[in-house]
Amino acid sequence: MNRILCIFLLLSLVACSSKENAPSNVLPDSKMKSVLWDVMRAEFLAQHNARKDSTINLNAETRVLTEKVFEIHKISAKDFDRSYNWYTAHPDQMQLMLDSLYIQKQRELNPPPLDSNAKNNRLLKPSIQKKSLSHE
């Protein structure tokens, strides 16, 4: 977790360079964003597991879990490292990607409240019709 915080802090302190397109051997920002998020989650899980079980080696657990992330995304550690190094060398691109990732995850965790006056809410709430109880 400290590594993740250091990355965000470092990127926020580094001055932005001019926008440059990533080379073809670098993961596109949308894929890198997804992989980076899963790597962060893997690192968090490794730390959690190591705290719960003192027999777990944190570095080994992190390595195993990040390799699983790379398998899921069908990339190699070398692909990730090359891309990560490119994005850290281009802080403006990295900052855009991290900002986008942050906003996306905030929306997932805190969806906007439903507008009680919206017409589409009728589909979510069944309407209750009052029936007359008087006998005519």
Kinemage of the C-alpha trace (Angstrom):
@kinemage 1
@onewidth
@group {chain A} dominant
@subgroup {mainchain}
@vectorlist {calphas} color= white
{ca met a 1} P 0.000 0.000 0.000
{ca asn a 2} L 2.904 2.332 0.764
{ca arg a 3} L 4.287 1.670 -2.702
{ca ile a 4} L 0.975 2.713 -4.237
{ca leu a 5} L 0.822 5.898 -2.170
{ca cys a 6} L 4.410 6.721 -3.105
{ca ile a 7} L 3.576 6.293 -6.785
{ca phe a 8} L 0.624 8.680 -6.529
{ca leu a 9} L 2.655 11.186 -4.502
{ca leu a 10} L 5.597 11.027 -6.886
{ca leu a 11} L 3.354 11.555 -9.892
{ca ser a 12} L 1.585 14.499 -8.329
{ca leu a 13} L 4.931 16.194 -7.579
{ca val a 14} L 6.507 15.617 -11.004
{ca ala a 15} L 6.010 18.337 -13.585
{ca cys a 16} L 4.016 17.430 -16.655
{ca ser a 17} L 5.816 16.945 -19.932
{ca ser a 18} L 4.346 17.445 -23.392
{ca lys a 19} L 1.788 14.917 -24.555
{ca glu a 20} L 3.302 12.124 -26.572
{ca asn a 21} L 1.751 9.030 -28.096
{ca ala a 22} L 2.860 5.732 -26.604
{ca pro a 23} L 4.966 3.461 -28.806
{ca ser a 24} L 3.347 0.314 -30.172
{ca asn a 25} L 5.140 -1.909 -27.631
{ca val a 26} L 3.537 -0.010 -24.713
{ca leu a 27} L 0.118 -1.012 -23.416
{ca pro a 28} L -2.623 1.445 -24.421
{ca asp a 29} L -3.810 3.577 -21.521
{ca ser a 30} L -7.167 1.795 -21.239
{ca lys a 31} L -5.485 -1.615 -20.895
{ca met a 32} L -2.723 -0.257 -18.672
{ca lys a 33} L -5.336 1.327 -16.434
{ca ser a 34} L -7.087 -2.015 -16.003
{ca val a 35} L -3.841 -3.929 -15.412
{ca leu a 36} L -2.518 -1.306 -13.000
{ca trp a 37} L -5.728 -1.422 -10.976
{ca asp a 38} L -5.516 -5.201 -10.729
{ca val a 39} L -1.829 -5.036 -9.772
{ca met a 40} L -2.686 -2.570 -6.987
{ca arg a 41} L -5.423 -4.902 -5.784
{ca ala a 42} L -2.998 -7.852 -5.908
{ca glu a 43} L -0.457 -5.935 -3.825
{ca phe a 44} L -3.140 -5.021 -1.306
{ca leu a 45} L -4.296 -8.646 -1.115
{ca ala a 46} L -0.712 -9.856 -0.645
{ca gln a 47} L -0.251 -7.415 2.239
{ca his a 48} L -3.552 -8.501 3.755
{ca asn a 49} L -2.633 -12.181 3.475
{ca ala a 50} L 0.840 -11.605 4.948
{ca arg a 51} L -0.651 -9.723 7.908
{ca lys a 52} L -3.126 -12.528 8.583
{ca asp a 53} L -0.555 -15.319 8.251
{ca ser a 54} L 3.001 -14.699 9.436
{ca thr a 55} L 4.286 -17.692 7.439
{ca ile a 56} L 3.506 -15.910 4.160
{ca asn a 57} L 6.425 -14.081 2.578
{ca leu a 58} L 5.106 -10.725 1.354
{ca asn a 59} L 7.433 -10.475 -1.657
{ca ala a 60} L 6.689 -14.026 -2.803
{ca glu a 61} L 2.942 -13.557 -2.333
{ca thr a 62} L 3.027 -10.278 -4.267
{ca arg a 63} L 4.967 -11.926 -7.086
{ca val a 64} L 2.505 -14.855 -7.299
{ca leu a 65} L -0.557 -12.611 -7.319
{ca thr a 66} L 0.820 -10.137 -9.853
{ca glu a 67} L 1.781 -13.016 -12.157
{ca lys a 68} L -1.854 -14.146 -11.966
{ca val a 69} L -2.931 -10.631 -12.949
{ca phe a 70} L -0.612 -10.747 -15.949
{ca glu a 71} L -2.024 -14.149 -16.963
{ca ile a 72} L -5.578 -12.833 -16.731
{ca his a 73} L -4.708 -9.845 -18.929
{ca lys a 74} L -2.608 -11.998 -21.280
{ca ile a 75} L 0.544 -9.932 -20.872
{ca ser a 76} L 4.002 -10.654 -19.486
{ca ala a 77} L 5.770 -8.994 -16.589
{ca lys a 78} L 8.146 -7.567 -19.191
{ca asp a 79} L 5.201 -5.991 -21.072
{ca phe a 80} L 3.952 -4.440 -17.852
{ca asp a 81} L 7.376 -3.196 -16.776
{ca arg a 82} L 8.076 -1.665 -20.198
{ca ser a 83} L 4.703 0.076 -20.187
{ca tyr a 84} L 4.969 1.173 -16.568
{ca asn a 85} L 8.415 2.645 -17.214
{ca trp a 86} L 7.106 4.521 -20.249
{ca tyr a 87} L 4.155 5.952 -18.316
{ca thr a 88} L 6.356 7.019 -15.381
{ca ala a 89} L 8.693 8.719 -17.866
{ca his a 90} L 5.630 10.574 -19.234
{ca pro a 91} L 3.936 11.869 -16.074
{ca asp a 92} L 1.237 13.776 -17.953
{ca gln a 93} L 0.006 10.518 -19.525
{ca met a 94} L 0.316 8.663 -16.219
{ca gln a 95} L -1.557 11.403 -14.377
{ca leu a 96} L -4.403 11.320 -16.905
{ca met a 97} L -4.630 7.551 -16.578
{ca leu a 98} L -4.557 7.616 -12.767
{ca asp a 99} L -7.097 10.434 -12.587
{ca ser a 100} L -9.397 8.519 -14.915
{ca leu a 101} L -8.918 5.364 -12.856
{ca tyr a 102} L -9.657 7.215 -9.639
{ca ile a 103} L -12.851 8.753 -11.026
{ca gln a 104} L -13.994 5.418 -12.467
{ca lys a 105} L -13.493 3.615 -9.144
{ca gln a 106} L -15.181 6.422 -7.204
{ca arg a 107} L -18.234 6.096 -9.449
{ca glu a 108} L -18.301 2.338 -8.922
{ca leu a 109} L -18.042 2.705 -5.148
{ca asn a 110} L -20.408 5.688 -4.856
{ca pro a 111} L -23.037 5.618 -7.586
{ca pro a 112} L -25.022 8.836 -7.905
{ca pro a 113} L -28.357 8.805 -6.083
{ca leu a 114} L -31.477 8.266 -8.113
{ca asp a 115} L -33.494 11.366 -8.825
{ca ser a 116} L -36.870 10.890 -7.147
{ca asn a 117} L -38.562 12.997 -9.847
{ca ala a 118} L -37.076 11.145 -12.814
{ca lys a 119} L -39.497 9.350 -15.121
{ca asn a 120} L -37.277 6.276 -15.309
{ca asn a 121} L -37.660 5.686 -11.583
{ca arg a 122} L -41.210 4.482 -12.266
{ca leu a 123} L -39.617 1.389 -13.757
{ca leu a 124} L -37.791 0.758 -10.498
{ca lys a 125} L -40.701 1.345 -8.143
{ca pro a 126} L -43.992 -0.396 -8.759
{ca ser a 127} L -46.845 2.031 -8.693
{ca ile a 128} L -49.489 1.417 -6.078
{ca gln a 129} L -52.990 2.229 -7.130
{ca lys a 130} L -55.469 3.005 -4.417
{ca lys a 131} L -58.598 0.987 -4.620
{ca ser a 132} L -61.827 2.350 -3.409
{ca leu a 133} L -63.023 0.611 -0.293
{ca ser a 134} L -66.519 2.036 -0.506
{ca his a 135} L -69.248 -0.218 -1.805
{ca glu a 136} L -71.586 1.387 -4.225
